[in-house]
Amino acid sequence: MSSIKDLNMEQLTSYIMKLDKITPDLEAALLSDGRKGAEALLIKRRRMERLKQKEQERLERMLFEEKLLWKSGFKNIAGVDEAGRGPLAGPVVAAAVILAPDTGITGLNDSKKLTSEKRSLLYEEIVFKARAYGLGSATKSEIDRLNIHQATFLAMKRALKRLAFSPECILVDGFSIPETPFVQKAIIGGDSLSLSIAAASVLAKVARDMMMQELDKQYPGYGFARNMGYGTEEHRHALNRLGPCPEHRVSFRLKYD
């Protein structure tokens, strides 16, 4: 290409957006191009680069705990998290994820901070890029029998058992898992502070949502595909009208109104 002035704006936009980096000479050429669109394109590209840098810095901060452990000699660190502690119905689901040190997953965050569409996209990327991942759950009956706290630990242990290989250390969102053979560290709010835990939170949430969508087909009327078993107004009205189904957690002392 002899000059950016040889390109129309559509061609110039495509060219600029595909570049890995804007050189000082190219930046000067855009500023002196004379077309308003060229300067606006440069401003847009600068904004994109700032956002990209900010995202890279956020992801680096979320690897703080993992980096400490990697430097200490631990190679395979599993992040562990759950989804479904609070709903009135359905299972609690946990996931364990082992990421390689150089894994980059743009946009990965606590699943509660993401849209369902973004979670679904990240789910596929995590499964593809993870060194290993495992999913485990505890049923409604186990929740009622054990209590939700202990059932959550059970789901987490099952997720860890389903990893392709055992981790040397685990990072857990919230509370330490009792009676596990692994070195572990519990991090309150870990799904926002650890990339491995955030990955686990996304897998657990997406997997549980899919389970609830299936339960919606078995027990129509409660809106499980929309509320995922949480006590929304729609769900409470349905309970008042229909009463509990076999997937409702009776140990939660359900209140319909």
C-alpha positions as CSV (number, residue, x, y, z in Angstrom):
1,M,0.0,0.0,0.0
2,S,1.6,3.3,-1.1
3,S,-0.7,5.6,0.9
4,I,-3.7,5.4,3.1
5,K,-5.2,8.1,0.9
6,D,-5.5,5.4,-1.8
7,L,-8.1,3.7,0.3
8,N,-11.7,4.6,0.7
9,M,-13.1,4.9,4.2
10,E,-14.5,1.3,4.3
11,Q,-11.1,-0.1,3.1
12,L,-9.2,2.1,5.6
13,T,-11.4,1.0,8.5
14,S,-10.8,-2.6,7.7
15,Y,-7.1,-2.1,7.4
16,I,-6.7,-0.1,10.6
17,M,-8.8,-2.5,12.7
18,K,-6.9,-5.5,11.6
19,L,-3.5,-4.1,12.6
20,D,-1.9,-5.3,15.8
21,K,-0.4,-1.9,16.5
22,I,-0.7,1.6,15.2
23,T,2.8,3.0,14.4
24,P,3.7,6.6,15.0
25,D,4.1,7.1,11.2
26,L,0.6,5.7,10.5
27,E,-0.9,7.8,13.3
28,A,0.7,10.9,11.8
29,A,-0.7,9.9,8.4
30,L,-4.2,9.5,9.7
31,L,-4.1,12.9,11.4
32,S,-2.9,14.6,8.2
33,D,-5.2,12.6,5.9
34,G,-7.7,15.4,5.7
35,R,-10.8,13.3,5.9
36,K,-12.9,13.6,9.1
37,G,-13.4,9.9,9.1
38,A,-9.7,9.2,9.3
39,E,-9.2,11.1,12.5
40,A,-12.4,9.6,14.0
41,L,-11.0,6.2,13.1
42,L,-7.8,6.9,14.9
43,I,-9.7,8.1,18.0
44,K,-11.8,4.9,17.9
45,R,-8.7,2.7,17.6
46,R,-7.0,4.6,20.5
47,R,-10.1,3.9,22.6
48,M,-10.0,0.3,21.7
49,E,-6.4,0.0,22.7
50,R,-7.0,1.7,26.0
51,L,-9.8,-0.7,26.8
52,K,-7.7,-3.7,25.7
53,Q,-4.9,-2.6,28.0
54,K,-7.3,-2.0,30.9
55,E,-8.8,-5.5,30.4
56,Q,-5.3,-7.1,30.3
57,E,-4.4,-5.3,33.5
58,R,-7.7,-6.6,35.1
59,L,-7.0,-10.1,34.1
60,E,-3.4,-9.9,35.4
61,R,-4.8,-8.7,38.8
62,M,-7.1,-11.7,38.9
63,L,-4.1,-14.0,38.5
64,F,-2.5,-12.6,41.7
65,E,-3.2,-15.7,43.8
66,E,-2.4,-18.1,41.0
67,K,1.0,-16.4,40.4
68,L,2.0,-16.7,44.0
69,L,1.3,-20.4,44.0
70,W,3.0,-21.0,40.6
71,K,6.1,-19.2,42.0
72,S,5.9,-21.5,45.0
73,G,6.2,-24.5,42.8
74,F,2.5,-25.5,42.4
75,K,1.9,-26.4,38.7
76,N,-1.8,-27.4,38.6
77,I,-4.1,-25.1,40.6
78,A,-7.8,-25.6,40.5
79,G,-10.3,-22.9,41.0
80,V,-13.6,-24.1,42.6
81,D,-16.9,-22.4,42.7
82,E,-20.6,-23.2,42.8
83,A,-24.0,-22.0,41.5
84,G,-27.4,-22.5,43.1
85,R,-27.0,-22.1,46.8
86,G,-29.9,-19.7,47.1
87,P,-32.7,-21.0,44.8
88,L,-35.9,-22.6,46.1
89,A,-35.6,-25.5,43.7
90,G,-33.1,-27.7,41.8
91,P,-29.6,-28.9,42.4
92,V,-26.5,-27.0,43.5
93,V,-23.8,-27.3,40.9
94,A,-20.0,-26.9,41.3
95,A,-17.1,-26.7,38.9
96,A,-13.3,-27.0,39.2
97,V,-11.1,-25.6,36.6
98,I,-7.3,-25.8,36.1
99,L,-5.8,-23.1,33.8
100,A,-2.4,-22.9,32.3
101,P,-0.3,-19.9,33.3
102,D,-0.4,-18.4,29.8
103,T,-4.2,-18.8,29.4
104,G,-5.9,-15.7,28.2
105,I,-9.7,-15.4,28.3
106,T,-10.8,-11.9,27.6
107,G,-13.9,-10.8,29.5
108,L,-13.8,-13.6,32.1
109,N,-15.2,-12.5,35.4
110,D,-17.6,-13.5,38.2
111,S,-20.5,-15.2,36.4
112,K,-23.0,-12.9,38.2
113,K,-21.5,-9.9,36.4
114,L,-22.0,-11.4,32.9
115,T,-25.0,-11.8,30.6
116,S,-26.3,-15.2,29.9
117,E,-25.0,-14.8,26.3
118,K,-21.5,-13.9,27.4
119,R,-21.5,-16.8,29.9
120,S,-22.3,-19.2,27.2
121,L,-19.5,-17.9,24.9
122,L,-17.0,-18.0,27.8
123,Y,-18.2,-21.6,28.8
124,E,-17.1,-22.9,25.4
125,E,-13.8,-21.0,25.5
126,I,-13.0,-22.2,29.1
127,V,-13.7,-25.8,28.2
128,F,-11.5,-25.5,25.1
129,K,-8.6,-23.7,26.9
130,A,-8.6,-25.3,30.3
131,R,-6.0,-27.9,31.2
132,A,-8.8,-29.7,33.0
133,Y,-12.3,-29.1,34.3
134,G,-14.8,-31.0,36.2
135,L,-18.5,-30.5,37.1
136,G,-20.3,-32.0,40.1
137,S,-23.7,-31.5,41.6
138,A,-25.8,-32.3,44.7
139,T,-29.4,-33.1,44.2
140,K,-32.5,-31.5,45.8
141,S,-32.8,-34.5,48.0
142,E,-29.2,-34.3,49.2
143,I,-29.7,-30.6,49.9
144,D,-32.7,-31.4,52.1
145,R,-30.9,-34.2,53.9
146,L,-27.5,-32.5,54.4
147,N,-28.4,-28.8,54.4
148,I,-27.3,-26.5,51.6
149,H,-23.9,-25.7,53.1
150,Q,-22.8,-29.4,53.3
151,A,-24.5,-30.2,49.9
152,T,-22.4,-27.5,48.3
153,F,-19.2,-29.1,49.7
154,L,-20.4,-32.4,48.3
155,A,-20.9,-30.9,44.8
156,M,-17.4,-29.3,45.0
157,K,-15.8,-32.6,45.9
158,R,-17.6,-34.3,43.0
159,A,-16.3,-31.6,40.6
160,L,-12.8,-32.1,41.8
161,K,-13.0,-35.9,41.4
162,R,-14.1,-35.4,37.7
163,L,-10.9,-33.5,36.8
164,A,-8.8,-35.4,34.3
165,F,-6.0,-35.2,36.8
166,S,-5.6,-34.1,40.4
167,P,-4.6,-30.6,41.3
168,E,-1.8,-29.8,43.6
169,C,-3.6,-26.9,45.2
170,I,-7.1,-25.5,45.0
171,L,-8.5,-22.0,45.3
172,V,-12.1,-22.0,46.6
173,D,-14.7,-19.2,46.6
174,G,-16.0,-18.6,50.1
175,F,-15.2,-21.4,52.6
176,S,-12.6,-24.1,52.7
177,I,-13.8,-27.6,51.7
178,P,-13.6,-30.0,54.6
179,E,-11.9,-33.4,54.3
180,T,-10.0,-32.9,51.0
181,P,-6.5,-34.1,50.3
182,F,-5.4,-30.8,48.6
183,V,-3.6,-27.8,49.8
184,Q,-6.3,-25.1,49.6
185,K,-7.0,-21.4,50.1
186,A,-10.5,-20.0,50.6
187,I,-11.1,-16.5,49.1
188,I,-14.2,-14.6,50.1
189,G,-15.5,-13.0,46.8
190,G,-13.0,-15.2,44.9
191,D,-15.0,-15.3,41.8
192,S,-14.1,-11.6,41.3
193,L,-10.5,-12.0,42.5
194,S,-9.2,-15.2,41.0
195,L,-9.3,-16.1,37.3
196,S,-9.5,-19.8,38.0
197,I,-12.4,-19.3,40.4
198,A,-14.1,-17.1,37.9
199,A,-13.8,-19.8,35.3
200,A,-15.3,-22.3,37.6
201,S,-18.2,-19.9,38.4
202,V,-19.0,-19.6,34.7
203,L,-19.0,-23.3,34.1
204,A,-21.1,-24.0,37.2
205,K,-23.7,-21.3,36.4
206,V,-24.1,-22.3,32.7
207,A,-24.3,-26.0,33.6
208,R,-26.9,-25.4,36.3
209,D,-29.0,-23.1,34.0
210,M,-29.1,-25.9,31.5
211,M,-30.3,-28.3,34.2
212,M,-33.1,-25.9,35.2
213,Q,-34.2,-25.5,31.6
214,E,-34.7,-29.2,31.4
215,L,-36.5,-29.2,34.8
216,D,-38.8,-26.5,33.3
217,K,-39.9,-29.1,30.7
218,Q,-40.6,-31.7,33.4
219,Y,-42.4,-29.3,35.8
220,P,-44.0,-26.5,33.7
221,G,-45.7,-23.6,35.4
222,Y,-43.0,-22.5,37.8
223,G,-40.9,-20.6,35.2
224,F,-37.7,-22.5,35.9
225,A,-36.2,-21.7,32.5
226,R,-36.5,-18.0,33.4
227,N,-36.0,-17.8,37.2
228,M,-33.6,-20.8,37.5
229,G,-35.4,-21.8,40.7
230,Y,-34.8,-18.5,42.5
231,G,-37.6,-17.0,44.5
232,T,-38.9,-14.5,42.0
233,E,-42.4,-13.0,42.2
234,E,-43.4,-15.3,39.3
235,H,-42.0,-18.3,41.1
236,R,-43.7,-17.5,44.4
237,H,-47.1,-17.0,42.7
238,A,-46.7,-20.3,41.0
239,L,-45.9,-22.0,44.3
240,N,-49.0,-20.5,45.8
241,R,-51.1,-21.7,42.9
242,L,-49.5,-25.2,42.2
243,G,-47.7,-26.1,45.5
244,P,-44.2,-27.4,45.4
245,C,-43.0,-30.0,42.8
246,P,-40.5,-32.8,43.6
247,E,-37.6,-30.5,42.8
248,H,-38.4,-27.9,45.5
249,R,-36.2,-27.8,48.5
250,V,-38.6,-28.4,51.3
251,S,-35.8,-27.7,53.9
252,F,-35.9,-24.1,52.8
253,R,-39.3,-23.6,54.5
254,L,-40.9,-22.3,51.3
255,K,-42.9,-19.2,51.6
256,Y,-45.4,-18.7,48.7
257,D,-46.4,-15.1,49.2
